[in-house]
């Protein structure tokens, strides 16, 4: 299975979690790491190139820091422009049909804050519902989310553990049959 990791971190060199994940993933076979903010600093997306990348992979993982309970701006622009009518959905829009789509995110809040009644009120699965709905809309299979919480306070050891857990997640995750979430609790 060929996997495409679409990294959307607005300041990847300053990110301890996403930078470490990205560096580790670049060393793995059958995996393409595509860093949007490096490719498109002007936010002008090459739609045909992006669609060709998607066509060439079986699994797409969106990797990003949780950004106001959503994706960073460039990833939203990418989704709006690349996943167009007649390509991703609608008549003739079957390019993502049967593929797997998932997310790997980092949060500044603790795992406990992403629970019903917690500071953020909702679980990561709840917050990620728009990506799950996107996968459903384009007839893809949605994978359980991977999350690393409390990113601002992570030790080097925790980041190393998180990186290993993320890689293991990519190697073993299967689309949802029952609700679930893979999380690194901090």
MDTraj code that builds the backbone (N, CA, C; nanometers):
import mdtraj as md
import numpy as np

residues = "UNK UNK UNK UNK UNK UNK UNK UNK UNK UNK UNK UNK UNK UNK UNK UNK UNK UNK UNK UNK UNK UNK UNK UNK UNK UNK UNK UNK UNK UNK UNK UNK UNK UNK UNK UNK UNK UNK UNK UNK UNK UNK UNK UNK UNK UNK UNK UNK UNK UNK UNK UNK UNK UNK UNK UNK UNK UNK UNK UNK UNK UNK UNK UNK UNK UNK UNK UNK UNK UNK UNK UNK UNK UNK UNK UNK UNK UNK UNK UNK UNK UNK UNK UNK UNK UNK UNK UNK UNK UNK UNK UNK UNK UNK UNK UNK UNK UNK UNK UNK UNK UNK UNK UNK UNK UNK UNK UNK UNK UNK UNK UNK UNK UNK UNK UNK UNK UNK UNK UNK UNK UNK UNK UNK UNK UNK UNK UNK UNK UNK UNK UNK UNK UNK UNK UNK UNK UNK UNK UNK UNK UNK UNK UNK UNK UNK UNK UNK UNK UNK UNK UNK UNK UNK UNK UNK UNK UNK UNK UNK UNK UNK UNK UNK UNK UNK UNK UNK UNK UNK UNK UNK UNK UNK UNK UNK UNK UNK UNK UNK UNK UNK UNK UNK UNK UNK".split()
xyz = np.array([
    [0.0843, -0.1177, 0.0000],
    [0.0000, 0.0000, 0.0000],
    [0.0889, 0.1242, 0.0000],
    [0.0644, 0.2132, -0.0941],
    [0.1398, 0.3380, -0.1006],
    [0.0658, 0.4456, -0.0227],
    [0.1392, 0.5088, 0.0672],
    [0.0805, 0.6092, 0.1559],
    [0.1370, 0.7471, 0.1247],
    [0.0490, 0.8449, 0.1187],
    [0.0852, 0.9856, 0.1010],
    [0.0563, 1.0586, 0.2311],
    [0.1611, 1.1177, 0.2883],
    [0.1450, 1.1998, 0.4090],
    [0.1468, 1.3452, 0.3631],
    [0.0373, 1.4143, 0.3811],
    [0.0285, 1.5556, 0.3447],
    [0.0469, 1.6348, 0.4739],
    [0.1655, 1.6938, 0.4869],
    [0.2016, 1.7681, 0.6078],
    [0.1615, 1.9138, 0.5879],
    [0.0836, 1.9657, 0.6818],
    [0.0378, 2.1047, 0.6727],
    [0.0652, 2.1747, 0.8056],
    [0.1899, 2.2076, 0.8258],
    [0.2269, 2.2831, 0.9462],
    [0.2792, 2.4192, 0.9016],
    [0.2181, 2.5283, 0.9478],
    [0.2593, 2.6618, 0.9031],
    [0.4035, 2.6988, 0.9355],
    [0.4648, 2.6316, 1.0332],
    [0.6028, 2.6628, 1.0690],
    [0.6742, 2.5334, 1.1099],
    [0.6882, 2.4446, 1.0143],
    [0.7430, 2.3122, 1.0425],
    [0.8816, 2.3149, 1.1070],
    [0.9739, 2.4022, 1.0651],
    [1.1063, 2.4012, 1.1299],
    [1.1009, 2.4285, 1.2805],
    [1.0004, 2.4997, 1.3279],
    [0.9881, 2.5311, 1.4699],
    [0.9073, 2.4276, 1.5482],
    [0.8474, 2.3331, 1.4789],
    [0.7632, 2.2335, 1.5442],
    [0.8464, 2.1139, 1.5879],
    [0.8463, 2.0858, 1.7146],
    [0.9206, 1.9697, 1.7623],
    [0.8507, 1.8407, 1.7234],
    [0.7187, 1.8349, 1.7371],
    [0.6434, 1.7127, 1.7090],
    [0.6358, 1.6863, 1.5582],
    [0.5733, 1.7765, 1.4836],
    [0.5520, 1.7538, 1.3408],
    [0.6824, 1.7448, 1.2620],
    [0.7831, 1.8212, 1.3006],
    [0.9126, 1.8128, 1.2333],
    [0.9754, 1.6757, 1.2563],
    [0.9724, 1.6274, 1.3801],
    [1.0293, 1.4968, 1.4119],
    [0.9533, 1.3864, 1.3392],
    [0.8216, 1.3935, 1.3409],
    [0.7413, 1.2955, 1.2669],
    [0.7795, 1.2956, 1.1193],
    [0.7870, 1.4147, 1.0606],
    [0.8143, 1.4273, 0.9175],
    [0.9518, 1.3713, 0.8823],
    [1.0517, 1.4045, 0.9614],
    [1.1863, 1.3527, 0.9364],
    [1.1895, 1.2007, 0.9425],
    [1.1212, 1.1427, 1.0400],
    [1.1182, 0.9966, 1.0530],
    [1.0424, 0.9322, 0.9369],
    [0.9322, 0.9907, 0.8976],
    [0.8509, 0.9346, 0.7900],
    [0.9229, 0.9388, 0.6561],
    [1.0055, 1.0384, 0.6358],
    [1.0794, 1.0494, 0.5087],
    [1.1742, 0.9315, 0.4866],
    [1.2084, 0.8603, 0.5919],
    [1.3004, 0.7460, 0.5806],
    [1.2288, 0.6134, 0.5536],
    [1.0972, 0.6136, 0.5498],
    [1.0218, 0.4894, 0.5343],
    [0.9919, 0.4597, 0.3871],
    [0.9914, 0.3293, 0.3502],
    [0.9567, 0.2920, 0.2123],
    [0.8055, 0.2984, 0.1905],
    [0.7655, 0.3040, 0.0641],
    [0.6237, 0.3066, 0.0242],
    [0.5456, 0.4195, 0.0874],
    [0.6156, 0.5281, 0.1169],
    [0.5526, 0.6413, 0.1828],
    [0.6074, 0.7694, 0.1192],
    [0.5191, 0.8573, 0.0798],
    [0.5582, 0.9859, 0.0229],
    [0.5197, 1.0943, 0.1228],
    [0.6160, 1.1777, 0.1588],
    [0.5899, 1.2901, 0.2489],
    [0.5850, 1.4168, 0.1634],
    [0.4749, 1.4868, 0.1717],
    [0.4496, 1.6051, 0.0896],
    [0.4184, 1.7221, 0.1832],
    [0.5090, 1.8174, 0.1933],
    [0.4974, 1.9282, 0.2881],
    [0.4379, 2.0495, 0.2158],
    [0.3116, 2.0783, 0.2427],
    [0.2407, 2.1825, 0.1688],
    [0.3013, 2.3214, 0.1831],
    [0.3400, 2.3606, 0.3040],
    [0.3917, 2.4959, 0.3220],
    [0.5290, 2.5145, 0.2569],
    [0.6033, 2.4071, 0.2336],
    [0.7284, 2.4153, 0.1577],
    [0.6988, 2.4241, 0.0082],
    [0.6021, 2.3460, -0.0364],
    [0.5667, 2.3416, -0.1785],
    [0.4944, 2.4677, -0.2255],
    [0.4119, 2.5232, -0.1398],
    [0.3262, 2.6341, -0.1798],
    [0.3329, 2.7502, -0.0802],
    [0.4494, 2.8131, -0.0648],
    [0.4588, 2.9250, 0.0294],
    [0.3697, 3.0437, -0.0104],
    [0.3355, 3.0499, -0.1390],
    [0.2482, 3.1575, -0.1870],
    [0.1005, 3.1165, -0.1857],
    [0.0733, 2.9942, -0.1405],
    [-0.0615, 2.9371, -0.1306],
    [-0.1272, 2.9159, -0.2671],
    [-0.0470, 2.9113, -0.3727],
    [-0.0988, 2.8833, -0.5072],
    [-0.0790, 2.7354, -0.5356],
    [-0.1860, 2.6612, -0.5306],
    [-0.1831, 2.5160, -0.5418],
    [-0.1797, 2.4732, -0.6885],
    [-0.0902, 2.3813, -0.7221],
    [-0.0873, 2.3181, -0.8543],
    [-0.1849, 2.2002, -0.8472],
    [-0.3072, 2.2245, -0.8858],
    [-0.4143, 2.1272, -0.8688],
    [-0.3848, 1.9979, -0.9441],
    [-0.3417, 2.0068, -1.0687],
    [-0.3140, 1.8853, -1.1472],
    [-0.2041, 1.8016, -1.0816],
    [-0.1004, 1.8657, -1.0306],
    [0.0084, 1.7936, -0.9626],
    [-0.0434, 1.7244, -0.8368],
    [-0.1245, 1.7941, -0.7598],
    [-0.1782, 1.7366, -0.6368],
    [-0.2719, 1.6199, -0.6665],
    [-0.3535, 1.6334, -0.7678],
    [-0.4432, 1.5246, -0.8038],
    [-0.3651, 1.4026, -0.8523],
    [-0.2565, 1.4246, -0.9257],
    [-0.1716, 1.3134, -0.9699],
    [-0.1089, 1.2426, -0.8491],
    [-0.0662, 1.3201, -0.7495],
    [-0.0129, 1.2596, -0.6270],
    [-0.1175, 1.1720, -0.5590],
    [-0.2370, 1.2223, -0.5484],
    [-0.3452, 1.1453, -0.4867],
    [-0.3757, 1.0189, -0.5668],
    [-0.3785, 1.0317, -0.6981],
    [-0.4051, 0.9150, -0.7830],
    [-0.3005, 0.8056, -0.7626],
    [-0.1769, 0.8441, -0.7324],
    [-0.0678, 0.7492, -0.7191],
    [-0.0554, 0.6833, -0.5831],
    [-0.1491, 0.7090, -0.4935],
    [-0.1419, 0.6541, -0.3574],
    [-0.2749, 0.5913, -0.3166],
    [-0.2651, 0.4937, -0.2277],
    [-0.3828, 0.4220, -0.1794],
    [-0.4368, 0.4785, -0.0482],
    [-0.3475, 0.5416, 0.0274],
    [-0.3819, 0.5945, 0.1595],
    [-0.3315, 0.7383, 0.1678],
    [-0.4160, 0.8263, 0.2188],
    [-0.3803, 0.9675, 0.2359],
    [-0.3965, 1.0015, 0.3834],
    [-0.2880, 1.0528, 0.4431],
    [-0.2908, 1.0967, 0.5825],
    [-0.2641, 1.2469, 0.5843],
    [-0.3543, 1.3216, 0.6444],
    [-0.3342, 1.4640, 0.6645],
    [-0.2701, 1.4816, 0.8014],
    [-0.1490, 1.5353, 0.8032],
    [-0.0749, 1.5569, 0.9285],
    [-0.0665, 1.7064, 0.9549],
    [-0.1114, 1.7477, 1.0730],
    [-0.1135, 1.8911, 1.1025],
    [-0.1339, 1.9152, 1.2518],
    [-0.0992, 2.0368, 1.2966],
    [-0.1358, 2.0747, 1.4332],
    [-0.2820, 2.1189, 1.4327],
    [-0.3532, 2.0859, 1.5375],
    [-0.4907, 2.1330, 1.5481],
    [-0.4862, 2.2853, 1.5547],
    [-0.5599, 2.3486, 1.4678],
    [-0.5513, 2.4922, 1.4458],
    [-0.6914, 2.5504, 1.4589],
    [-0.7243, 2.6075, 1.5733],
    [-0.8579, 2.6593, 1.5995],
    [-0.9628, 2.5516, 1.5714],
    [-0.9396, 2.4323, 1.6238],
    [-1.0316, 2.3194, 1.6122],
    [-1.0529, 2.2749, 1.4673],
    [-0.9540, 2.2993, 1.3853],
    [-0.9652, 2.2667, 1.2435],
    [-0.8260, 2.2440, 1.1860],
    [-0.8180, 2.2532, 1.0549],
    [-0.6902, 2.2394, 0.9853],
    [-0.6242, 2.3762, 0.9700],
    [-0.4926, 2.3806, 0.9490],
    [-0.4281, 2.5077, 0.9155],
    [-0.4824, 2.5612, 0.7818],
    [-0.4736, 2.6923, 0.7598],
    [-0.5356, 2.7546, 0.6426],
    [-0.4969, 2.6933, 0.5083],
    [-0.3696, 2.6626, 0.4876],
    [-0.3286, 2.6111, 0.3577],
    [-0.3908, 2.4749, 0.3285],
    [-0.4087, 2.3923, 0.4285],
    [-0.4725, 2.2630, 0.4052],
    [-0.6186, 2.2818, 0.3648],
    [-0.6862, 2.3767, 0.4239],
    [-0.8249, 2.4049, 0.3844],
    [-0.8300, 2.4544, 0.2401],
    [-0.7382, 2.5427, 0.2014],
    [-0.7308, 2.5895, 0.0625],
    [-0.7053, 2.4701, -0.0297],
    [-0.6114, 2.3841, 0.0102],
    [-0.5772, 2.2657, -0.0686],
    [-0.7020, 2.1799, -0.0900],
    [-0.7769, 2.1536, 0.0161],
    [-0.8985, 2.0726, 0.0048],
    [-0.9995, 2.1377, -0.0894],
    [-1.0194, 2.2684, -0.0743],
    [-1.1161, 2.3400, -0.1572],
    [-1.0803, 2.3336, -0.3052],
    [-0.9508, 2.3421, -0.3363],
    [-0.9095, 2.3488, -0.4766],
    [-0.8830, 2.2118, -0.5385],
    [-0.8228, 2.1218, -0.4659],
    [-0.7821, 1.9926, -0.5216],
    [-0.8989, 1.8949, -0.5296],
    [-0.9834, 1.8936, -0.4302],
    [-1.0934, 1.7972, -0.4252],
    [-1.2147, 1.8549, -0.4980],
    [-1.1985, 1.8746, -0.6260],
    [-1.2996, 1.9460, -0.7031],
    [-1.4061, 1.8536, -0.7637],
    [-1.5184, 1.9160, -0.7949],
    [-1.6309, 1.8500, -0.8603],
    [-1.5840, 1.7873, -0.9914],
    [-1.6259, 1.6646, -1.0157],
    [-1.5863, 1.5957, -1.1384],
    [-1.4547, 1.5214, -1.1249],
    [-1.3841, 1.5445, -1.0148],
    [-1.2601, 1.4704, -0.9882],
    [-1.2734, 1.3905, -0.8585],
    [-1.3102, 1.4584, -0.7500],
    [-1.3226, 1.3905, -0.6206],
    [-1.4661, 1.3490, -0.5900],
    [-1.5619, 1.4125, -0.6509],
    [-1.7039, 1.3821, -0.6275],
    [-1.7841, 1.4277, -0.7478],
    [-1.9108, 1.3894, -0.7506],
    [-1.9967, 1.4246, -0.8631],
    [-1.9715, 1.3317, -0.9818],
    [-2.0345, 1.3601, -1.0940],
    [-2.0153, 1.2760, -1.2127],
    [-1.8667, 1.2692, -1.2518],
    [-1.8159, 1.1476, -1.2609],
    [-1.6741, 1.1282, -1.2947],
    [-1.5801, 1.1511, -1.1783],
    [-1.6333, 1.1892, -1.0636],
    [-1.5500, 1.2215, -0.9477],
    [-1.5256, 1.1027, -0.8580],
    [-1.4550, 1.0050, -0.9101],
    [-1.4340, 0.8824, -0.8341],
    [-1.2865, 0.8530, -0.8056],
    [-1.2014, 0.9538, -0.8148],
    [-1.0570, 0.9319, -0.7984],
    [-1.0171, 0.8899, -0.6569],
    [-1.0972, 0.9225, -0.5584],
    [-1.0643, 0.8861, -0.4200],
    [-1.1465, 0.7671, -0.3706],
    [-1.2329, 0.7174, -0.4547],
    [-1.3200, 0.6056, -0.4176],
    [-1.2359, 0.4847, -0.3766],
    [-1.2653, 0.4331, -0.2567],
    [-1.1968, 0.3151, -0.2070],
    [-1.0624, 0.3407, -0.1423],
    [-1.0100, 0.4614, -0.1530],
    [-0.8838, 0.4933, -0.0867],
    [-0.9087, 0.5100, 0.0631],
    [-0.8029, 0.5147, 0.1400],
    [-0.8136, 0.5376, 0.2834],
    [-0.7677, 0.6798, 0.3144],
    [-0.8401, 0.7460, 0.4037],
    [-0.8069, 0.8823, 0.4455],
    [-0.8047, 0.8858, 0.5975],
    [-0.7011, 0.9491, 0.6522],
    [-0.6905, 0.9638, 0.7964],
    [-0.6178, 1.0910, 0.8336],
    [-0.6060, 1.1135, 0.9635],
    [-0.5344, 1.2309, 1.0131],
    [-0.4365, 1.1902, 1.1223],
    [-0.3307, 1.2689, 1.1324],
    [-0.2352, 1.2606, 1.2434],
    [-0.2165, 1.4043, 1.2894],
    [-0.2574, 1.4324, 1.4121],
    [-0.2544, 1.5707, 1.4583],
    [-0.1841, 1.5836, 1.5923],
    [-0.1359, 1.7034, 1.6133],
    [-0.0808, 1.7389, 1.7439],
    [-0.1698, 1.8486, 1.8020],
    [-0.1822, 1.8466, 1.9344],
    [-0.2624, 1.9484, 2.0021],
    [-0.1803, 2.0094, 2.1150],
    [-0.2121, 2.1310, 2.1497],
    [-0.1447, 2.1916, 2.2648],
    [-0.2152, 2.1529, 2.3945],
    [-0.3413, 2.1141, 2.3848],
    [-0.4160, 2.0727, 2.5031],
    [-0.3846, 1.9300, 2.5442],
    [-0.4137, 1.8989, 2.6670],
    [-0.3920, 1.7634, 2.7181],
    [-0.5002, 1.6690, 2.6652],
    [-0.4745, 1.5400, 2.6759],
    [-0.5743, 1.4410, 2.6344],
    [-0.7032, 1.4592, 2.7146],
    [-0.6911, 1.4891, 2.8432],
    [-0.8087, 1.5069, 2.9281],
    [-0.8941, 1.6255, 2.8839],
    [-0.8311, 1.7251, 2.8221],
    [-0.9073, 1.8420, 2.7782],
    [-0.9909, 1.8130, 2.6539],
    [-0.9621, 1.7023, 2.5865],
    [-1.0377, 1.6622, 2.4677],
    [-1.1297, 1.5451, 2.4992],
    [-1.2114, 1.5636, 2.6010],
    [-1.3104, 1.4655, 2.6433],
    [-1.4399, 1.5397, 2.6727],
    [-1.5528, 1.4712, 2.6642],
    [-1.6777, 1.5372, 2.7040],
    [-1.6626, 1.5912, 2.8461],
    [-1.6940, 1.7160, 2.8639],
    [-1.6800, 1.7790, 2.9943],
    [-1.5426, 1.8379, 3.0185],
    [-1.4464, 1.8082, 2.9313],
    [-1.3126, 1.8658, 2.9425],
    [-1.3114, 2.0091, 2.8921],
    [-1.1977, 2.0731, 2.9029],
    [-1.1845, 2.2137, 2.8657],
    [-1.2314, 2.2404, 2.7230],
    [-1.1990, 2.1515, 2.6287],
    [-1.2353, 2.1705, 2.4882],
    [-1.3701, 2.1078, 2.4512],
    [-1.4353, 2.0451, 2.5491],
    [-1.5705, 1.9898, 2.5382],
    [-1.5855, 1.8660, 2.4499],
    [-1.5033, 1.8502, 2.3495],
    [-1.5223, 1.7441, 2.2514],
    [-1.3987, 1.6561, 2.2394],
    [-1.4204, 1.5345, 2.1905],
    [-1.3087, 1.4439, 2.1639],
    [-1.2430, 1.4819, 2.0314],
    [-1.1243, 1.4302, 2.0104],
    [-1.0577, 1.4520, 1.8813],
    [-1.1424, 1.3919, 1.7691],
    [-1.2018, 1.2783, 1.7931],
    [-1.2884, 1.2182, 1.6913],
    [-1.4018, 1.3144, 1.6563],
    [-1.4596, 1.3803, 1.7558],
    [-1.5653, 1.4778, 1.7291],
    [-1.5120, 1.5965, 1.6492],
    [-1.3986, 1.6479, 1.6909],
    [-1.3402, 1.7646, 1.6247],
    [-1.2994, 1.7313, 1.4814],
    [-1.2616, 1.6053, 1.4568],
    [-1.2177, 1.5626, 1.3235],
    [-1.3341, 1.5201, 1.2337],
    [-1.4569, 1.5334, 1.2777],
    [-1.5729, 1.4920, 1.1972],
    [-1.5734, 1.5515, 1.0564],
    [-1.5299, 1.6757, 1.0344],
    [-1.5280, 1.7260, 0.8963],
    [-1.4395, 1.6423, 0.8025],
    [-1.3276, 1.5923, 0.8512],
    [-1.2422, 1.5083, 0.7660],
    [-1.3090, 1.3724, 0.7456],
    [-1.3715, 1.3207, 0.8492],
    [-1.4446, 1.1948, 0.8352],
    [-1.5588, 1.2112, 0.7341],
    [-1.6296, 1.3229, 0.7407],
    [-1.7376, 1.3497, 0.6459],
    [-1.6818, 1.3650, 0.5043],
    [-1.5669, 1.4301, 0.4908],
    [-1.5013, 1.4437, 0.3607],
    [-1.4730, 1.3050, 0.3026],
    [-1.4145, 1.2156, 0.3837],
    [-1.3832, 1.0803, 0.3370],
    [-1.5114, 1.0112, 0.2897],
    [-1.6167, 1.0219, 0.3664],
    [-1.7438, 0.9610, 0.3278],
    [-1.7950, 1.0197, 0.1966],
    [-1.7858, 1.1495, 0.1821],
    [-1.8398, 1.2183, 0.0646],
    [-1.7698, 1.1766, -0.0643],
    [-1.6394, 1.1477, -0.0548],
    [-1.5632, 1.1083, -0.1740],
    [-1.5517, 0.9560, -0.1850],
    [-1.6299, 0.8844, -0.1051],
    [-1.6347, 0.7375, -0.1061],
    [-1.5024, 0.6720, -0.0675],
    [-1.4302, 0.7372, 0.0221],
    [-1.3068, 0.6801, 0.0772],
    [-1.3403, 0.6158, 0.2114],
    [-1.2473, 0.5399, 0.2636],
    [-1.2637, 0.4770, 0.3944],
    [-1.1863, 0.5601, 0.4963],
    [-1.2500, 0.5924, 0.6068],
    [-1.1898, 0.6776, 0.7088],
    [-1.1167, 0.5942, 0.8122],
    [-0.9953, 0.6369, 0.8434],
    [-0.9114, 0.5689, 0.9420],
    [-0.9236, 0.6359, 1.0784],
    [-0.9051, 0.5605, 1.1854],
    [-0.9048, 0.6235, 1.3181],
    [-0.7952, 0.7299, 1.3266],
    [-0.8245, 0.8438, 1.3879],
    [-0.7242, 0.9498, 1.4011],
    [-0.6092, 0.9093, 1.4938],
    [-0.4928, 0.9664, 1.4657],
    [-0.3778, 0.9545, 1.5549],
    [-0.3548, 1.0938, 1.6125],
    [-0.3350, 1.1033, 1.7431],
    [-0.3166, 1.2343, 1.8060],
    [-0.2061, 1.2301, 1.9101],
    [-0.1297, 1.3379, 1.9130],
    [-0.0321, 1.3610, 2.0210],
    [-0.0774, 1.4877, 2.0924],
    [-0.1072, 1.4728, 2.2216],
    [-0.1570, 1.5852, 2.3006],
    [-0.0455, 1.6509, 2.3812],
    [-0.0755, 1.7722, 2.4261],
    [0.0150, 1.8488, 2.5131],
    [0.1511, 1.8704, 2.4474],
    [0.1477, 1.9019, 2.3189],
    [0.2703, 1.9143, 2.2387],
    [0.3686, 2.0165, 2.2947],
    [0.3193, 2.1227, 2.3532],
    [0.4091, 2.2277, 2.4032],
    [0.4921, 2.1837, 2.5231],
    [0.4515, 2.0763, 2.5880],
    [0.5231, 2.0298, 2.7068],
    [0.5884, 1.8935, 2.6873],
    [0.5924, 1.8441, 2.5657],
    [0.6460, 1.7105, 2.5395],
    [0.7969, 1.7068, 2.5598],
    [0.8423, 1.6033, 2.6253],
    [0.9863, 1.5816, 2.6422],
    [1.0398, 1.5141, 2.5160],
    [1.1708, 1.5123, 2.5021],
    [1.2311, 1.4429, 2.3882],
    [1.1921, 1.2957, 2.3875],
    [1.1875, 1.2355, 2.5050],
    [1.1491, 1.0947, 2.5156],
    [1.0043, 1.0739, 2.4702],
    [0.9150, 1.1638, 2.5093],
    [0.7751, 1.1530, 2.4686],
    [0.7600, 1.1720, 2.3176],
    [0.8381, 1.2614, 2.2610],
    [0.8334, 1.2821, 2.1160],
    [0.8833, 1.1580, 2.0435],
    [0.9880, 1.0973, 2.0954],
    [1.0397, 0.9733, 2.0376],
    [0.9345, 0.8620, 2.0453],
    [0.8693, 0.8498, 2.1594],
    [0.7632, 0.7498, 2.1764],
    [0.6470, 0.7783, 2.0816],
    [0.6121, 0.9042, 2.0678],
    [0.5033, 0.9440, 1.9799],
    [0.5363, 0.9102, 1.8349],
    [0.6596, 0.9353, 1.7944],
    [0.7017, 0.9057, 1.6576],
    [0.6915, 0.7562, 1.6305],
    [0.7395, 0.6738, 1.7228],
    [0.7306, 0.5281, 1.7078],
    [0.5843, 0.4838, 1.7034],
    [0.5008, 0.5429, 1.7877],
    [0.3589, 0.5075, 1.7904],
    [0.2901, 0.5476, 1.6594],
    [0.3260, 0.6611, 1.6050],
    [0.2692, 0.7090, 1.4779],
    [0.3070, 0.6124, 1.3653],
    [0.4335, 0.5742, 1.3593],
    [0.4781, 0.4802, 1.2566],
    [0.4051, 0.3469, 1.2719],
    [0.3929, 0.2990, 1.3950],
    [0.3197, 0.1755, 1.4207],
    [0.1737, 0.1896, 1.3779],
    [0.1151, 0.3042, 1.4067],
    [-0.0231, 0.3325, 1.3662],
    [-0.0367, 0.3209, 1.2144],
    [0.0563, 0.3818, 1.1416],
    [0.0502, 0.3770, 0.9952],
    [0.0624, 0.2347, 0.9422],
    [0.1400, 0.1537, 1.0112],
    [0.1614, 0.0158, 0.9668],
    [0.0445, -0.0763, 1.0005],
    [-0.0344, -0.0411, 1.1014],
    [-0.1365, -0.1350, 1.1470],
    [-0.2800, -0.0842, 1.1398],
    [-0.3014, 0.0436, 1.1190],
    [-0.4369, 0.0997, 1.1245],
    [-0.5241, 0.0467, 1.0107],
    [-0.6483, 0.0247, 1.0431],
    [-0.7486, -0.0171, 0.9456],
    [-0.8670, 0.0772, 0.9581],
    [-0.9432, 0.0884, 0.8506],
    [-1.0554, 0.1828, 0.8528],
    [-1.1564, 0.1439, 0.9608],
    [-1.2365, 0.2410, 0.9965],
    [-1.3315, 0.2247, 1.1058],
    [-1.4289, 0.1109, 1.0793],
    [-1.4380, 0.0230, 1.1747],
    [-1.5453, -0.0748, 1.1813],
    [-1.6291, -0.0369, 1.3030],
    [-1.5575, 0.0062, 1.4085],
    [-1.6211, 0.0561, 1.5296],
    [-1.5463, 0.1828, 1.5685],
    [-1.6085, 0.2731, 1.6405],
    [-1.5410, 0.3972, 1.6796],
    [-1.4130, 0.3705, 1.7579],
    [-1.3138, 0.4562, 1.7361],
    [-1.1888, 0.4426, 1.8087],
    [-1.1003, 0.5635, 1.7870],
    [-0.9909, 0.5666, 1.8589],
    [-0.8957, 0.6754, 1.8465],
    [-0.7629, 0.6249, 1.8987],
    [-0.6591, 0.6525, 1.8249],
    [-0.5257, 0.6238, 1.8722],
    [-0.4733, 0.7544, 1.9251],
    [-0.4254, 0.7557, 2.0485],
    [-0.3828, 0.8811, 2.1084],
    [-0.2612, 0.8585, 2.1947],
    [-0.1786, 0.9595, 2.2006],
    [-0.0655, 0.9615, 2.2925],
    [-0.1083, 1.0533, 2.4056],
    [-0.1333, 0.9978, 2.5211],
    [-0.1845, 1.0749, 2.6342],
    [-0.0717, 1.1425, 2.7082],
    [-0.0836, 1.2681, 2.7246],
    [0.0168, 1.3455, 2.8003],
    [-0.0551, 1.4263, 2.9034],
])
top = md.Topology()
chain = top.add_chain()
for i, resn in enumerate(residues, 1):
    res = top.add_residue(resn, chain, resSeq=i)
    for name in ("N", "CA", "C"):
        top.add_atom(name, md.element.get_by_symbol(name[0]), res)
traj = md.Trajectory(xyz[None], top)
